[in-house]
């Protein structure tokens, strides 16, 4: 039988609420762990709340070399803001 498993955590200064529907709790827990690890990697790179993050370093410097990942994530928003 399918069940809903709910998880809550903090990420990038906000609340991360996740709901996973699966037959087995262990599988849902594993899915959440993979998702949370991905969210942690994004937070480490893109959070303005972590002084060591790439985004914080760029903001502090006023300009800096950005990673390909940063450009891929921020680029579309920058393009839209210029329209």
C-alpha positions in Angstrom: 0.0 0.0 0.0 1.3 3.5 -0.9 1.8 5.8 2.0 2.9 9.4 2.3 6.0 10.2 4.3 6.7 13.8 5.2 10.0 15.5 6.0 10.9 18.9 7.2 14.3 20.7 7.4 15.8 24.1 6.9 17.6 25.2 3.8 18.9 28.6 2.5 17.3 30.4 5.4 13.8 28.9 4.8 11.9 25.7 5.5 12.2 22.7 3.3 9.1 20.6 3.4 9.0 17.3 1.4 6.3 14.7 0.9 7.2 11.3 -0.7 4.6 8.7 -1.6 6.0 5.2 -1.6 5.2 1.7 -0.4 8.2 1.4 1.9 9.4 3.8 4.5 13.0 2.8 4.0 12.8 3.7 0.3 11.2 7.0 1.0 13.9 7.7 3.6 16.6 6.9 1.0 15.0 9.2 -1.5 14.8 12.0 1.0 18.4 11.5 2.0 19.5 11.8 -1.7 17.3 14.9 -2.2 18.6 16.5 1.0 22.2 15.9 0.0 21.5 17.6 -3.3 19.8 20.5 -1.5 22.9 20.8 0.8 25.2 21.0 -2.2 23.1 23.8 -3.7 23.0 25.5 -0.3 26.8 25.3 0.0 27.2 26.9 -3.4 24.2 29.3 -3.7 23.2 30.4 -0.2 23.6 34.0 0.8 23.4 32.9 4.4 26.7 31.0 4.3 29.7 33.3 4.2 31.9 30.7 2.5 29.4 30.0 -0.3 30.2 30.9 -3.9 27.4 33.4 -4.0 28.6 35.1 -0.8 32.1 35.3 -2.1 30.9 36.9 -5.4 28.7 39.3 -3.5 31.5 40.3 -1.1 34.0 40.8 -3.9 31.5 42.8 -6.0 32.7 40.7 -9.0 34.5 37.4 -9.3 34.9 34.4 -11.5 31.8 32.3 -11.3 31.6 28.6 -11.8 29.8 27.1 -14.8 27.1 25.8 -12.4 26.6 29.3 -11.0 26.2 30.8 -14.5 23.8 28.0 -15.4 21.6 28.7 -12.4 21.8 32.5 -12.3 22.0 33.2 -16.0 18.3 32.7 -16.9 17.2 35.0 -14.1 19.7 37.7 -15.1 18.5 37.5 -18.7 14.9 37.9 -17.6 15.7 40.9 -15.4 17.3 42.7 -18.4 14.1 42.5 -20.5 
